[in-house]
């Protein structure tokens, strides 16, 4: 299997400038693949898949007849490569965005000055299903709300990187970044070493330091737990993996109790105080005394302990407001408002269906637009206009007219591609990128992140729940060695 006949099809390709010219950072990898004997690349792909099976790298599918079905997370061994200079720019842009979003959450649950100054309409905030009135007046440790974030990026045909969406509730996928890297070191050891790829293995330690930073002030050796909804959650593998890697307890809500104004954990030696909770459950389920009364996943009384500063929560309750795709449209204005700067990483142009003029435009151009539900995730609640049927467009038009605040629309982007193994040859498949940003004592960005790939030909939907997979992301620390 070689690149002879590989076509970029006029898309921006992450490894090739055009059919016959590799990008500087990918030359070593391309040369290595070209030097393999017939069938060798396919054998290495199969070996990688077996390794993932043995390591138990899985996720669960939900919906239709696939309820709870666990399967290997699809993985392709041809990596995405990002050169050092470009990554430096992306990293700065991510830090800028997270700084502004953090200031926004402190403001919106505080004095709401951004509303008073008419930068964001009050209507948009108070109609967001993820806005938590119970969080008004909260003071998270060190003023940090978003400790762990995943920001989805895409590259358009113009070569520029755009922010597709922000994930500040419980962003998943970082365990696949770490496991993908493990496998890739086995698949391409020499070219990996020669390419000077920046490491990702330090993430569990970075995460642990971030969590330690939000422990109550009086605690010098905090007890940290990862709170999971349980084994049937689609990201349970990640919950258990990260807990194991950090050397902390993995717990369910039933393992914790509020007693003596503290969160405590049941152990074989009795109750033990918990100082920091990395929660992988949504706000709604955290505390039935404050949020959903029927929640069996959370801890009754948790919010009262949190408000008294006796336990740290990552992320802080209320951060889901920044996941709302209508709020997303205002992030460039937030950056300008709070930081006095222009956004380094621009948003994808976004039409707000609650605004009459935008709605008219969207309804007139549905065939060319991507329509998204403001609060859905995983590729659900979405219409990809160019790949939709007339009946699907009519159904979405009705939804937009009925609940305009619940929908945004964006032009269909020409997402960049990466060579991907398809049967016995290589074809370009569309990708996005989810870098992970940690905010503890300072802001850190994991080099690279999760490159998700749409494995179906022509598809722009990269989510695993919709048939997508992943690739390793190589961020080069400096110019690769000449071969």
Phi, psi and omega in degrees: 000122182224179182271001176301123181089356179294133184244132174276343175055033178067012172271158172289121180256135184285342180251337185237142170285318174205184185308326189249002185228116178281149173291154186306313184291343184256000185300317180298316180296315181298317179299320180295314180296320179296332183277350182289147177288163181305126177088351184291320180297320179296322178296321179292324176297315180295322177296320179296318181295321177296320179299319180294323178297313181295328180278353179071033182277096189227169169214164182250139176265144180231149178104153179056226182264014184257012188309118176070010182285122183267138179211165178294138176289118184303136185220135178243135190276354175276112188282164167269141182238130177239125182281158191304314184295318180294319180297322179302319179293315180300316181300316178297319179296322179292318179296321177299314184294316181293323177300314181293318180296322178295317177296323178298314182293321176298322181287313187291333174261011178237244186282345180057041181297327181296332175283316181299327179273006174060034174277322175234132179296139178303323180305317183296320181290309189284349175259003178284126182294342182264003175281125185252105179300330180294344182267356178297128181091355178296146177233086181298155178307130178062014178072018182258126179259314188256092183278324181231118182230150172235116184253117184278125181243149174223154173249131181268175181296343177281359179087352183274152175268133178237150173276124180270317176195163179251139178235104185238010177270280180224066184299134183248173173111346185292334178296327178289329174301314183290318181288322176302317181296319177305313182292319183294328177295332177280325185283315183231062187298317184289312182291329177298313180296315184291334183281352179057055181282132180290141185285154174241355188295344182279358184304312180303323178290321176299317179296316179300316178297321178298317180290320178299328184292341182252015176291154175307145188305324186281353185261121182261336178230076190292147171271121185244141177228155170256121182264116182249149172288344177128180189292342182270358176288143185298335182254022183300323177306316181294318180302310182291322181296312182294321177299316180295317182294325179277346182074036179238170183282140169262123185228157168255168180304325181290348178274352185240153179211149173267121179213137181057038178061027177227154169275128182231155184245136175288128175227172179292342178261009182109195183284142177227136182295139174250132185255329181221135178241118170270100189268133177246031174236154184289157178314314187307332187255002187293315187212110182295346176284339186243319184253235182290121184291338182268007183291131175253004185265339187260200184233112179302127180093357183301316185296326178294319177295319180296315180298332179275000177076022183259002173206145176261144178235132175234124351283164178299146175301141178102349183292344179298343177303327181281349176277343180298127187287345172282317176300321178310321184298339183263000184299318176304324177291324176299316181299317179292320183291312185274327187249345182068030183231158172275143180298125178290321178252106185288156170287159164290135177309132189229133177257129181263112188291346177282346176269127189305314182294317178297318181299317179301316181297315181298313182296329179281343185232029183305325184295339184252001188250160166254121180254133183231143171287140187297334187233008176276160178222171175072020179083005178274161178062038187227145175240123173261100190312307184297340181252015185258162176266166179299319181294323177295319179294321178296321180295318180289324177301319179295319179297316181299318181291326182282317183229070186299327180294340186273001185225143169237166176220149180222152175297151178287115182277152175267081186300145177295164183232163175225139175305136185221141180288122178234109185057253184244021180211179181252133175226154177285136175228144184289145183224158164233187182214130175244095172284153180249131184242127180249136183231099176241250174291332173212180181263127178235143178240126177293128182299111178104258184116196184266113171274116178261141186234134176279104187285340178280134182303127178081350183287145175252001182262114188262352186298141180299327180291345182245024175094014178270171177221202182218164176224156172288148180245115181262112171264120184277135182278334175199177183302134181297153175297144175286138180281000000 
